[in-house]
Amino acid sequence: MIYGFLRDLEQSKFFSQVKPEGITRAPSAGGSHRTQFGLTLTLAGGPA
């Protein structure tokens, strides 16, 4: 799901640059997992 979200952001005309900052997966309460990710987005038409 995260990779699809990133792809959609990259194809958006609202952002000139999408830089993923890493994806991590860690155990969470109840035996499930938590996925965290970071992004740096540059708005189209903004400063480079």
C-alpha distance matrix in Angstrom:
0.0 3.8 5.5 5.2 6.2 8.8 10.0 10.7 12.5 14.4 15.5 16.7 20.4 20.3 19.4 21.6 19.7 16.3 16.6 14.0 16.1 14.5 11.8 13.6 13.3 16.4 18.1 18.5 21.2 21.6 20.2 16.5 14.4 13.2 10.7 12.1 11.7 14.2 14.8 18.1 18.3 21.6 22.6 24.1 27.9 27.9 29.6 28.4
3.8 0.0 3.8 5.4 5.0 6.2 8.6 9.8 10.6 12.4 14.3 15.4 19.0 18.5 17.1 19.0 16.8 13.1 13.1 10.3 12.3 10.9 8.7 11.1 11.8 15.1 17.5 18.1 21.1 22.2 20.8 17.1 14.3 12.4 9.1 9.5 8.3 10.6 11.1 14.5 15.1 18.5 19.9 21.7 25.4 25.1 26.5 25.2
5.5 3.8 0.0 3.8 5.4 5.0 6.1 8.6 9.8 10.5 12.4 14.3 17.8 18.0 16.3 17.7 15.4 12.0 12.1 9.7 12.5 11.2 9.7 12.7 13.8 17.5 20.1 21.1 24.3 25.3 23.5 20.0 17.1 15.5 12.1 12.3 10.4 12.1 11.9 14.7 15.1 18.1 19.7 21.0 24.7 24.7 26.0 24.3
5.2 5.4 3.8 0.0 3.8 5.4 5.0 6.2 8.7 9.9 10.6 12.4 16.1 16.6 15.7 17.5 16.0 13.0 14.1 12.4 15.4 14.7 13.2 16.0 16.8 20.3 22.5 23.1 26.0 26.7 25.2 21.5 19.1 17.5 14.4 14.8 13.1 14.5 13.8 16.3 15.8 18.6 19.4 20.3 24.1 24.6 26.4 25.0
6.2 5.0 5.4 3.8 0.0 3.8 5.4 5.1 6.3 8.7 10.0 10.6 14.3 14.1 13.3 15.6 14.1 11.0 12.4 10.9 13.9 13.8 12.6 15.5 16.6 19.9 22.2 22.4 25.2 26.3 25.2 21.5 18.9 16.7 13.6 13.2 11.3 12.1 11.1 13.6 12.9 15.9 16.6 17.9 21.7 21.9 23.8 22.8
8.8 6.2 5.0 5.4 3.8 0.0 3.8 5.4 5.1 6.2 8.7 9.9 13.3 13.1 11.3 13.0 11.0 7.7 8.9 7.8 11.2 11.5 11.3 14.8 16.7 20.1 22.9 23.6 26.7 28.1 26.8 23.2 20.2 17.8 14.3 13.2 10.4 10.5 8.9 11.0 10.5 13.4 14.7 16.0 19.7 19.7 21.3 19.9
10.0 8.6 6.1 5.0 5.4 3.8 0.0 3.8 5.4 5.1 6.3 8.7 12.2 13.1 11.7 12.9 11.5 9.1 10.9 10.5 14.2 14.5 14.4 17.8 19.5 23.1 25.8 26.6 29.7 30.8 29.3 25.7 22.8 20.9 17.4 16.8 14.0 14.2 12.3 13.8 12.7 14.8 15.7 16.1 19.9 20.5 22.3 20.7
10.7 9.8 8.6 6.2 5.1 5.4 3.8 0.0 3.8 5.4 5.2 6.2 10.0 10.8 10.5 12.6 12.1 10.1 12.8 12.7 16.3 17.0 16.6 19.9 21.4 24.8 27.3 27.5 30.3 31.4 30.3 26.5 24.0 21.8 18.6 17.9 15.4 15.3 13.2 14.5 12.6 14.5 14.5 14.8 18.6 19.6 21.9 20.9
12.5 10.6 9.8 8.7 6.3 5.1 5.4 3.8 0.0 3.8 5.4 5.1 8.4 8.2 7.1 9.6 8.9 7.0 10.0 10.7 14.1 15.5 15.8 19.3 21.2 24.5 27.2 27.4 30.3 31.8 30.9 27.2 24.4 21.7 18.4 17.0 14.0 13.1 10.3 11.1 8.9 10.8 10.9 11.8 15.5 16.1 18.3 17.5
14.4 12.4 10.5 9.9 8.7 6.2 5.1 5.4 3.8 0.0 3.8 5.5 8.1 9.0 7.0 7.8 7.0 5.9 9.0 10.4 14.1 15.7 16.6 20.3 22.6 26.0 29.0 29.6 32.8 34.2 33.0 29.4 26.4 23.9 20.3 18.8 15.5 14.4 11.4 11.5 9.4 10.5 11.2 11.2 14.9 15.7 17.5 16.0
15.5 14.3 12.4 10.6 10.0 8.7 6.3 5.2 5.4 3.8 0.0 3.8 6.5 8.8 8.3 9.2 9.8 9.5 12.8 14.1 17.9 19.2 19.8 23.4 25.3 28.8 31.6 32.1 35.0 36.3 35.1 31.4 28.6 26.3 22.9 21.8 18.7 17.8 14.9 15.0 12.4 13.0 12.7 11.8 15.3 17.0 19.2 18.1
16.7 15.4 14.3 12.4 10.6 9.9 8.7 6.2 5.1 5.5 3.8 0.0 3.8 5.4 6.1 8.4 9.8 9.8 13.5 15.0 18.5 20.2 20.8 24.3 26.3 29.5 32.2 32.3 35.1 36.4 35.6 31.9 29.2 26.6 23.4 21.9 19.0 17.7 14.6 14.3 11.2 11.5 10.2 9.5 13.0 14.7 17.5 17.1
20.4 19.0 17.8 16.1 14.3 13.3 12.2 10.0 8.4 8.1 6.5 3.8 0.0 3.8 5.6 7.2 9.9 11.3 15.1 17.3 20.6 22.8 23.8 27.4 29.5 32.7 35.5 35.5 38.3 39.8 39.1 35.4 32.7 29.9 26.7 24.9 21.8 20.0 16.6 15.5 12.0 11.0 8.9 7.0 10.1 12.4 15.5 15.5
20.3 18.5 18.0 16.6 14.1 13.1 13.1 10.8 8.2 9.0 8.8 5.4 3.8 0.0 3.8 6.8 9.3 10.3 14.0 16.2 19.1 21.6 22.7 26.1 28.4 31.3 34.1 33.8 36.5 38.3 37.8 34.1 31.4 28.4 25.3 23.2 20.1 18.0 14.6 13.3 9.5 8.6 5.9 5.4 8.6 10.2 13.4 14.0
19.4 17.1 16.3 15.7 13.3 11.3 11.7 10.5 7.1 7.0 8.3 6.1 5.6 3.8 0.0 3.8 5.5 6.8 10.5 13.1 15.9 18.6 20.1 23.7 26.2 29.2 32.3 32.4 35.3 37.2 36.6 33.0 29.9 26.9 23.6 21.2 17.9 15.5 11.8 10.1 6.5 5.5 4.4 4.7 8.5 9.1 11.6 11.3
21.6 19.0 17.7 17.5 15.6 13.0 12.9 12.6 9.6 7.8 9.2 8.4 7.2 6.8 3.8 0.0 3.8 7.0 10.2 13.5 16.3 19.2 21.2 24.8 27.7 30.8 34.1 34.5 37.6 39.7 38.7 35.2 32.0 29.0 25.5 23.1 19.5 16.9 13.2 10.9 7.8 5.7 5.8 4.6 7.6 8.5 10.1 9.0
19.7 16.8 15.4 16.0 14.1 11.0 11.5 12.1 8.9 7.0 9.8 9.8 9.9 9.3 5.5 3.8 0.0 3.8 6.5 10.0 12.7 15.6 17.8 21.5 24.5 27.6 31.0 31.7 35.0 37.1 36.0 32.6 29.2 26.3 22.7 20.2 16.4 13.9 10.2 8.0 5.8 5.1 7.3 7.8 10.7 10.5 11.2 9.2
16.3 13.1 12.0 13.0 11.0 7.7 9.1 10.1 7.0 5.9 9.5 9.8 11.3 10.3 6.8 7.0 3.8 0.0 3.8 6.5 9.6 12.2 14.2 17.9 20.8 23.9 27.3 28.0 31.3 33.3 32.2 28.8 25.4 22.5 18.9 16.5 12.8 10.5 7.0 6.0 4.8 6.6 9.1 10.6 13.9 13.3 14.1 12.3
16.6 13.1 12.1 14.1 12.4 8.9 10.9 12.8 10.0 9.0 12.8 13.5 15.1 14.0 10.5 10.2 6.5 3.8 0.0 3.8 6.3 9.2 11.8 15.4 18.6 21.7 25.3 26.3 29.7 32.0 30.6 27.5 23.9 21.0 17.4 14.8 11.0 8.6 5.7 5.1 6.4 8.7 11.9 13.7 16.7 15.5 15.5 13.2
14.0 10.3 9.7 12.4 10.9 7.8 10.5 12.7 10.7 10.4 14.1 15.0 17.3 16.2 13.1 13.5 10.0 6.5 3.8 0.0 3.8 5.7 8.0 11.6 14.9 18.0 21.5 22.7 26.2 28.4 26.9 23.8 20.2 17.4 13.7 11.3 7.6 6.0 4.6 6.5 8.7 11.8 14.8 16.9 20.0 18.8 18.9 16.9
16.1 12.3 12.5 15.4 13.9 11.2 14.2 16.3 14.1 14.1 17.9 18.5 20.6 19.1 15.9 16.3 12.7 9.6 6.3 3.8 0.0 3.8 7.1 10.0 13.6 16.2 19.9 21.1 24.7 27.2 25.8 23.0 19.3 16.4 13.0 10.0 6.7 4.7 5.3 7.1 10.4 13.5 16.7 19.3 22.1 20.3 20.0 18.0
14.5 10.9 11.2 14.7 13.8 11.5 14.5 17.0 15.5 15.7 19.2 20.2 22.8 21.6 18.6 19.2 15.6 12.2 9.2 5.7 3.8 0.0 3.8 6.6 10.3 13.1 16.9 18.6 22.3 24.6 22.8 20.1 16.3 13.9 10.5 8.2 5.6 6.1 8.0 10.6 13.6 16.9 20.0 22.4 25.4 23.8 23.7 21.6
11.8 8.7 9.7 13.2 12.6 11.3 14.4 16.6 15.8 16.6 19.8 20.8 23.8 22.7 20.1 21.2 17.8 14.2 11.8 8.0 7.1 3.8 0.0 3.8 6.9 10.2 13.8 15.5 19.2 21.2 19.4 16.5 12.8 10.5 7.0 5.7 4.4 7.1 9.7 13.0 15.6 19.2 21.9 24.3 27.6 26.2 26.4 24.6
13.6 11.1 12.7 16.0 15.5 14.8 17.8 19.9 19.3 20.3 23.4 24.3 27.4 26.1 23.7 24.8 21.5 17.9 15.4 11.6 10.0 6.6 3.8 0.0 3.8 6.6 10.3 12.4 16.2 18.3 16.3 13.9 10.1 8.2 5.7 5.4 6.5 9.5 12.7 16.1 18.9 22.5 25.2 27.8 31.0 29.4 29.6 27.8
13.3 11.8 13.8 16.8 16.6 16.7 19.5 21.4 21.2 22.6 25.3 26.3 29.5 28.4 26.2 27.7 24.5 20.8 18.6 14.9 13.6 10.3 6.9 3.8 0.0 3.8 7.0 9.3 13.1 14.9 12.7 10.3 6.5 5.6 4.4 6.4 8.9 12.4 15.7 19.2 21.8 25.5 27.9 30.5 33.8 32.4 32.8 31.2
16.4 15.1 17.5 20.3 19.9 20.1 23.1 24.8 24.5 26.0 28.8 29.5 32.7 31.3 29.2 30.8 27.6 23.9 21.7 18.0 16.2 13.1 10.2 6.6 3.8 0.0 3.8 6.4 10.1 12.3 10.3 8.8 5.6 5.3 6.5 8.3 11.5 14.7 18.3 21.7 24.5 28.2 30.6 33.4 36.6 34.9 35.3 33.8
18.1 17.5 20.1 22.5 22.2 22.9 25.8 27.3 27.2 29.0 31.6 32.2 35.5 34.1 32.3 34.1 31.0 27.3 25.3 21.5 19.9 16.9 13.8 10.3 7.0 3.8 0.0 3.8 7.0 8.8 6.8 6.1 4.4 6.1 8.8 11.2 14.7 18.1 21.6 25.1 27.7 31.4 33.6 36.5 39.7 38.1 38.6 37.3
18.5 18.1 21.1 23.1 22.4 23.6 26.6 27.5 27.4 29.6 32.1 32.3 35.5 33.8 32.4 34.5 31.7 28.0 26.3 22.7 21.1 18.6 15.5 12.4 9.3 6.4 3.8 0.0 3.8 6.5 6.1 5.3 4.9 5.8 9.4 11.6 15.4 18.5 22.0 25.5 27.9 31.6 33.5 36.5 39.7 38.1 38.8 37.8
21.2 21.1 24.3 26.0 25.2 26.7 29.7 30.3 30.3 32.8 35.0 35.1 38.3 36.5 35.3 37.6 35.0 31.3 29.7 26.2 24.7 22.3 19.2 16.2 13.1 10.1 7.0 3.8 0.0 3.8 5.6 6.3 7.9 9.1 12.8 15.0 18.8 21.8 25.3 28.7 30.9 34.6 36.3 39.4 42.5 40.9 41.7 41.0
21.6 22.2 25.3 26.7 26.3 28.1 30.8 31.4 31.8 34.2 36.3 36.4 39.8 38.3 37.2 39.7 37.1 33.3 32.0 28.4 27.2 24.6 21.2 18.3 14.9 12.3 8.8 6.5 3.8 0.0 3.8 5.6 8.7 11.0 14.7 17.4 21.1 24.4 27.7 31.3 33.3 37.1 38.6 41.5 44.8 43.3 44.4 43.6
20.2 20.8 23.5 25.2 25.2 26.8 29.3 30.3 30.9 33.0 35.1 35.6 39.1 37.8 36.6 38.7 36.0 32.2 30.6 26.9 25.8 22.8 19.4 16.3 12.7 10.3 6.8 6.1 5.6 3.8 0.0 3.8 6.8 10.0 13.3 16.5 20.0 23.5 26.9 30.5 32.6 36.4 38.2 40.9 44.3 43.0 43.9 42.8
16.5 17.1 20.0 21.5 21.5 23.2 25.7 26.5 27.2 29.4 31.4 31.9 35.4 34.1 33.0 35.2 32.6 28.8 27.5 23.8 23.0 20.1 16.5 13.9 10.3 8.8 6.1 5.3 6.3 5.6 3.8 0.0 3.8 7.0 10.1 13.5 16.9 20.5 23.7 27.3 29.3 33.1 34.7 37.4 40.8 39.6 40.7 39.6
14.4 14.3 17.1 19.1 18.9 20.2 22.8 24.0 24.4 26.4 28.6 29.2 32.7 31.4 29.9 32.0 29.2 25.4 23.9 20.2 19.3 16.3 12.8 10.1 6.5 5.6 4.4 4.9 7.9 8.7 6.8 3.8 0.0 3.8 6.6 10.0 13.4 17.0 20.2 23.9 26.0 29.8 31.7 34.3 37.7 36.5 37.3 36.2
13.2 12.4 15.5 17.5 16.7 17.8 20.9 21.8 21.7 23.9 26.3 26.6 29.9 28.4 26.9 29.0 26.3 22.5 21.0 17.4 16.4 13.9 10.5 8.2 5.6 5.3 6.1 5.8 9.1 11.0 10.0 7.0 3.8 0.0 3.8 6.6 10.2 13.6 16.9 20.5 22.7 26.5 28.3 31.1 34.5 33.0 33.9 32.9
10.7 9.1 12.1 14.4 13.6 14.3 17.4 18.6 18.4 20.3 22.9 23.4 26.7 25.3 23.6 25.5 22.7 18.9 17.4 13.7 13.0 10.5 7.0 5.7 4.4 6.5 8.8 9.4 12.8 14.7 13.3 10.1 6.6 3.8 0.0 3.8 6.8 10.5 13.6 17.3 19.4 23.2 25.2 27.9 31.3 29.9 30.8 29.6
12.1 9.5 12.3 14.8 13.2 13.2 16.8 17.9 17.0 18.8 21.8 21.9 24.9 23.2 21.2 23.1 20.2 16.5 14.8 11.3 10.0 8.2 5.7 5.4 6.4 8.3 11.2 11.6 15.0 17.4 16.5 13.5 10.0 6.6 3.8 0.0 3.8 7.1 10.5 14.1 16.5 20.2 22.4 25.3 28.5 26.9 27.5 26.4
11.7 8.3 10.4 13.1 11.3 10.4 14.0 15.4 14.0 15.5 18.7 19.0 21.8 20.1 17.9 19.5 16.4 12.8 11.0 7.6 6.7 5.6 4.4 6.5 8.9 11.5 14.7 15.4 18.8 21.1 20.0 16.9 13.4 10.2 6.8 3.8 0.0 3.8 6.9 10.6 13.0 16.7 19.1 21.9 25.1 23.6 24.1 22.8
14.2 10.6 12.1 14.5 12.1 10.5 14.2 15.3 13.1 14.4 17.8 17.7 20.0 18.0 15.5 16.9 13.9 10.5 8.6 6.0 4.7 6.1 7.1 9.5 12.4 14.7 18.1 18.5 21.8 24.4 23.5 20.5 17.0 13.6 10.5 7.1 3.8 0.0 3.8 7.1 9.9 13.5 16.1 19.1 22.1 20.2 20.6 19.4
14.8 11.1 11.9 13.8 11.1 8.9 12.3 13.2 10.3 11.4 14.9 14.6 16.6 14.6 11.8 13.2 10.2 7.0 5.7 4.6 5.3 8.0 9.7 12.7 15.7 18.3 21.6 22.0 25.3 27.7 26.9 23.7 20.2 16.9 13.6 10.5 6.9 3.8 0.0 3.8 6.2 9.9 12.5 15.4 18.4 16.7 17.2 16.0
18.1 14.5 14.7 16.3 13.6 11.0 13.8 14.5 11.1 11.5 15.0 14.3 15.5 13.3 10.1 10.9 8.0 6.0 5.1 6.5 7.1 10.6 13.0 16.1 19.2 21.7 25.1 25.5 28.7 31.3 30.5 27.3 23.9 20.5 17.3 14.1 10.6 7.1 3.8 0.0 3.8 6.8 10.0 12.9 15.5 13.5 13.6 12.3
18.3 15.1 15.1 15.8 12.9 10.5 12.7 12.6 8.9 9.4 12.4 11.2 12.0 9.5 6.5 7.8 5.8 4.8 6.4 8.7 10.4 13.6 15.6 18.9 21.8 24.5 27.7 27.9 30.9 33.3 32.6 29.3 26.0 22.7 19.4 16.5 13.0 9.9 6.2 3.8 0.0 3.8 6.4 9.3 12.2 10.6 11.6 10.9
21.6 18.5 18.1 18.6 15.9 13.4 14.8 14.5 10.8 10.5 13.0 11.5 11.0 8.6 5.5 5.7 5.1 6.6 8.7 11.8 13.5 16.9 19.2 22.5 25.5 28.2 31.4 31.6 34.6 37.1 36.4 33.1 29.8 26.5 23.2 20.2 16.7 13.5 9.9 6.8 3.8 0.0 3.8 6.4 8.7 7.0 8.1 7.6
22.6 19.9 19.7 19.4 16.6 14.7 15.7 14.5 10.9 11.2 12.7 10.2 8.9 5.9 4.4 5.8 7.3 9.1 11.9 14.8 16.7 20.0 21.9 25.2 27.9 30.6 33.6 33.5 36.3 38.6 38.2 34.7 31.7 28.3 25.2 22.4 19.1 16.1 12.5 10.0 6.4 3.8 0.0 3.8 6.2 5.4 8.1 9.0
24.1 21.7 21.0 20.3 17.9 16.0 16.1 14.8 11.8 11.2 11.8 9.5 7.0 5.4 4.7 4.6 7.8 10.6 13.7 16.9 19.3 22.4 24.3 27.8 30.5 33.4 36.5 36.5 39.4 41.5 40.9 37.4 34.3 31.1 27.9 25.3 21.9 19.1 15.4 12.9 9.3 6.4 3.8 0.0 3.8 5.5 8.5 9.2
27.9 25.4 24.7 24.1 21.7 19.7 19.9 18.6 15.5 14.9 15.3 13.0 10.1 8.6 8.5 7.6 10.7 13.9 16.7 20.0 22.1 25.4 27.6 31.0 33.8 36.6 39.7 39.7 42.5 44.8 44.3 40.8 37.7 34.5 31.3 28.5 25.1 22.1 18.4 15.5 12.2 8.7 6.2 3.8 0.0 3.8 6.9 8.6
27.9 25.1 24.7 24.6 21.9 19.7 20.5 19.6 16.1 15.7 17.0 14.7 12.4 10.2 9.1 8.5 10.5 13.3 15.5 18.8 20.3 23.8 26.2 29.4 32.4 34.9 38.1 38.1 40.9 43.3 43.0 39.6 36.5 33.0 29.9 26.9 23.6 20.2 16.7 13.5 10.6 7.0 5.4 5.5 3.8 0.0 3.8 6.4
29.6 26.5 26.0 26.4 23.8 21.3 22.3 21.9 18.3 17.5 19.2 17.5 15.5 13.4 11.6 10.1 11.2 14.1 15.5 18.9 20.0 23.7 26.4 29.6 32.8 35.3 38.6 38.8 41.7 44.4 43.9 40.7 37.3 33.9 30.8 27.5 24.1 20.6 17.2 13.6 11.6 8.1 8.1 8.5 6.9 3.8 0.0 3.8
28.4 25.2 24.3 25.0 22.8 19.9 20.7 20.9 17.5 16.0 18.1 17.1 15.5 14.0 11.3 9.0 9.2 12.3 13.2 16.9 18.0 21.6 24.6 27.8 31.2 33.8 37.3 37.8 41.0 43.6 42.8 39.6 36.2 32.9 29.6 26.4 22.8 19.4 16.0 12.3 10.9 7.6 9.0 9.2 8.6 6.4 3.8 0.0
